[in-house]
């Protein structure tokens, strides 16, 4: 009798323990499935976060005089769309790169952008003001419209490349039903920028910058039998993607800094204080340009062509 009672007590404890485990598992799953408001969903709008190139752009030394620059557009020249099932009509990159370029030129402190993208609307408003000139009272002051500011430099270019999945990979491990897996993906966007002298049409500088877009995913999981017929399965995940528009913004800002430093090197514009030529930011971008030129070695270009000394038959 004592042995049977002990056996019944042990079986009851096992059943109670199994019930507690199942209740805990159900509570955990219920907590995961319960709707939770996303974090910072009610946060107010704020300025676009700065990039490392933004800090370089704002730390440029002062110019001797600002250059009036016109931007007629900065187009998406990739012709790529997001893959299905996201959307077959949504482009892979932003279509507002011209606004990013105008802001980068103005933030640099070296250029004075003038409105050209909405020039037709601007001319319409000026005609409206002139039309009001004759309809006012005689005692009213005459409306004076200054002439439009002409540009001396034209800045043009576009987003010339967007490559997706240039590198993908992952890593995972599982032991006794408990595992963790990670995956990553790398995309790449390239922008081209050039400055043109409007008097002669000569291209002064041309720059191409590339920015990598990095995305990764972390997914832990638990797959375990808590009893002969009871299965416990728990999954989680975290994904983080770099915003593509911020990567395009950083590439454009880096191109503007390189364009400015190249103009200083070619004496197209000058510094207010000539000693600022030795500032770390100017020297760092000059060094990047020199490293780019030195990376093209003779091995990559091949041996120089040697002119043949053998006589050539003109009839062949």
C-alpha positions in Angstrom: 0.0 0.0 0.0 2.8 2.4 0.8 4.5 1.7 -2.5 1.3 2.3 -4.5 0.6 5.5 -2.6 4.2 6.7 -3.3 3.8 5.9 -7.0 0.5 7.7 -7.2 2.0 10.7 -5.5 4.9 10.8 -8.0 2.6 10.5 -10.9 0.5 13.3 -9.6 3.6 15.5 -9.2 4.7 14.8 -12.7 1.3 15.7 -14.1 1.2 18.9 -12.1 4.7 19.8 -13.3 3.7 19.1 -16.9 0.6 21.3 -16.4 2.7 24.1 -15.0 5.1 23.9 -18.0 2.3 23.9 -20.5 0.7 26.9 -18.8 4.0 28.8 -18.8 4.5 28.0 -22.5 0.9 29.1 -23.3 1.5 32.3 -21.3 4.7 33.0 -23.2 3.1 32.4 -26.6 0.1 34.5 -25.6 2.4 37.3 -24.6 4.2 37.1 -27.9 0.9 37.1 -29.9 -0.6 40.0 -27.9 -0.7 43.2 -29.8 1.8 45.7 -28.6 2.1 49.3 -29.9 5.5 49.8 -31.7 8.1 51.8 -29.9 8.3 55.5 -30.7 5.2 55.4 -32.9 4.0 58.6 -31.4 7.4 60.5 -31.6 7.2 63.9 -33.3 8.8 64.5 -36.7 12.5 65.5 -36.6 15.2 66.5 -38.9 16.8 63.9 -41.1 19.6 62.2 -39.2 23.1 63.4 -40.3 25.5 61.0 -41.9 29.4 60.9 -41.5 29.6 62.9 -44.8 27.2 65.5 -43.4 29.7 66.3 -40.6 32.5 66.6 -43.2 30.3 68.9 -45.3 29.7 71.2 -42.5 33.4 71.3 -41.4 34.7 72.6 -44.8 36.8 75.8 -44.5 35.3 79.0 -45.7 35.6 80.0 -49.4 37.0 83.2 -50.8 33.6 83.7 -52.5 30.5 81.5 -52.9 29.9 80.0 -56.4 26.4 80.4 -57.8 25.4 77.0 -59.0 22.4 75.7 -61.0 20.9 72.2 -60.6 18.4 71.3 -63.3 17.9 67.7 -62.0 19.5 64.7 -60.5 17.8 61.7 -62.1 17.6 58.1 -61.3 19.5 56.5 -64.2 19.4 52.9 -62.8 16.0 52.0 -64.2 15.5 49.4 -61.5 12.3 48.6 -59.6 11.8 46.8 -56.3 11.4 43.0 -56.8 8.1 41.3 -56.4 6.1 40.9 -54.2 7.1 44.3 -52.8 6.0 46.3 -55.8 6.6 46.2 -59.5 6.0 49.9 -59.9 8.1 51.2 -57.0 11.7 52.2 -57.9 14.6 50.8 -55.9 16.0 54.3 -55.1 14.5 57.7 -54.3 13.3 60.0 -57.0 14.1 63.1 -54.9 17.8 63.1 -55.2 17.8 66.6 -56.7 16.5 68.0 -53.4 19.3 66.2 -51.5 21.9 67.6 -53.9 20.6 71.2 -53.5 20.6 70.9 -49.7 24.2 69.4 -49.8 25.4 72.3 -52.0 23.9 74.9 -49.7 25.1 73.2 -46.4 28.6 73.1 -47.7 28.9 76.9 -47.5 30.7 77.0 -50.8 27.8 77.2 -53.3 24.7 79.4 -53.7 22.1 77.2 -55.4 19.5 79.0 -57.7 16.1 77.5 -58.5 16.1 75.8 -61.9 14.0 72.6 -61.4 10.8 74.7 -60.9 11.9 77.5 -63.2 8.6 77.6 -65.1 6.7 78.1 -61.9 9.1 80.8 -60.8 8.7 82.7 -64.1 4.9 82.5 -63.9 5.0 84.1 -60.4 7.2 86.9 -61.7 4.8 87.6 -64.6 1.9 87.8 -62.1 3.8 90.4 -60.1 4.5 92.4 -63.2 0.8 92.2 -64.2 -0.1 93.7 -60.8 2.1 96.7 -61.5 -0.4 98.6 -63.6 -3.5 97.8 -61.5 -2.4 99.4 -58.3 -3.2 102.9 -57.1 -1.1 105.8 -58.3 0.1 106.5 -54.7 1.2 102.9 -54.2 5.0 102.3 -54.5 6.1 100.8 -57.8 6.8 97.1 -57.8 10.5 96.4 -58.4 11.5 92.9 -59.5 15.2 92.3 -59.5 16.7 90.2 -62.3 17.2 86.5 -61.8 20.6 85.5 -60.5 22.6 83.8 -63.2 24.7 80.8 -62.4 28.4 80.4 -63.2 28.5 76.6 -62.6 26.1 73.9 -63.7 26.1 70.8 -61.5 24.6 67.7 -63.1 24.7 63.9 -62.7 22.5 61.2 -61.3 22.2 57.9 -59.5 24.0 55.7 -62.0 23.9 52.3 -60.3 22.1 50.2 -57.8 23.2 46.7 -57.3 21.3 44.4 -54.9 22.5 41.3 -53.2 26.1 41.8 -54.1 27.0 39.8 -51.0 24.7 37.5 -48.9 25.4 35.1 -46.2 24.5 33.7 -42.8 25.4 31.5 -39.9 23.3 29.3 -37.7 23.6 26.7 -35.0 21.2 24.4 -33.1 21.8 22.2 -30.0 19.1 20.2 -28.3 16.4 22.1 -30.1 17.7 25.5 -29.1 19.2 27.5 -32.0 20.2 30.9 -33.3 20.6 32.0 -37.0 21.8 35.2 -38.6 21.6 36.4 -42.2 22.9 39.5 -43.9 22.7 41.2 -47.3 24.7 43.9 -48.9 23.4 46.3 -51.6 25.3 49.1 -53.3 24.4 52.5 -54.7 26.6 54.7 -56.9 26.1 58.3 -57.8 27.9 60.4 -60.4 28.4 64.2 -60.1 30.0 66.7 -62.4 30.5 70.5 -62.6 30.3 72.3 -65.9 31.5 75.9 -66.8 28.4 77.5 -68.4 30.6 79.9 -70.4 32.5 77.3 -72.3 30.7 74.0 -71.5 33.9 72.5 -70.2 33.5 69.8 -67.6 35.6 71.1 -64.6 35.3 68.1 -62.2 33.6 64.7 -62.2 33.2 62.5 -59.2 31.7 59.1 -58.6 31.0 57.8 -55.0 29.7 54.5 -53.8 27.8 53.6 -50.6 27.1 50.1 -49.3 23.6 49.4 -47.9 23.8 46.7 -45.2 20.9 44.6 -43.8 20.9 41.8 -41.3 18.5 39.5 -39.5 18.9 37.7 -36.2 16.4 34.8 -35.4 16.6 32.7 -32.2 14.3 29.7 -31.9 13.4 26.9 -29.5 12.0 23.5 -30.7 11.8 21.0 -27.9 9.6 18.2 -26.7 8.6 18.9 -23.1 6.9 15.5 -22.9 6.4 12.5 -25.1 3.5 14.2 -27.0 3.9 17.8 -26.0 6.0 20.0 -28.3 7.2 23.5 -27.3 8.2 25.8 -30.2 9.2 29.5 -29.7 10.6 31.8 -32.4 11.8 35.4 -32.4 13.6 37.7 -34.7 15.2 41.1 -35.2 15.8 42.7 -38.6 17.6 46.0 -39.3 17.9 47.6 -42.7 19.8 50.8 -43.6 17.4 53.3 -45.2 18.2 53.5 -48.9 17.5 57.2 -49.0 20.0 58.0 -46.3 22.6 56.0 -48.2 21.9 58.0 -51.3 22.1 61.2 -49.3 25.5 60.2 -47.9 26.8 59.3 -51.3 25.7 62.7 -52.7 27.2 64.6 -49.8 30.5 62.8 -50.1 30.5 63.6 -53.9 29.9 67.3 -53.1 32.9 67.3 -50.7 35.1 65.6 -53.2 33.9 68.0 -55.9 34.8 71.0 -53.7 38.3 69.7 -52.9 39.0 68.8 -56.5 38.0 72.4 -57.5 40.5 73.7 -54.9 43.2 71.5 -56.3 42.5 72.6 -59.9 42.3 76.3 -58.8 38.7 76.6 -60.0 37.9 78.3 -56.7 39.9 79.5 -53.7 40.0 79.4 -49.9 39.3 82.5 -47.8 42.4 81.7 -45.8 45.1 79.9 -47.9 46.4 78.2 -44.7 43.2 76.2 -44.5 44.6 74.0 -47.3 46.4 72.0 -44.6 43.3 71.3 -42.6 42.7 67.6 -41.8 39.4 67.4 -43.8 40.9 68.8 -47.0 44.0 66.6 -46.7 42.0 63.5 -46.0 39.9 63.9 -49.1 43.0 64.7 -51.2 44.6 61.5 -49.8 41.5 59.5 -50.8 41.8 60.9 -54.4 45.5 60.0 -54.5 44.9 56.5 -53.2 42.3 56.0 -55.9 44.7 57.1 -58.6 47.5 54.9 -57.2 45.2 51.9 -57.0 45.2 51.7 -60.8 48.5 50.0 -61.2 50.3 48.9 -64.3 49.3 45.3 -63.6 45.7 46.2 -63.8 46.2 48.3 -66.9 48.5 45.8 -68.5 51.9 46.5 -70.1 52.1 49.6 -72.4 51.6 48.9 -76.0 54.9 48.9 -78.1 54.7 50.3 -81.6 55.8 47.7 -84.2 58.9 48.6 -86.3 58.0 46.1 -89.1 57.2 47.7 -92.4 53.5 47.8 -93.3 52.2 46.9 -96.7 49.7 49.7 -97.7 47.9 47.3 -100.1 46.9 44.9 -97.3 
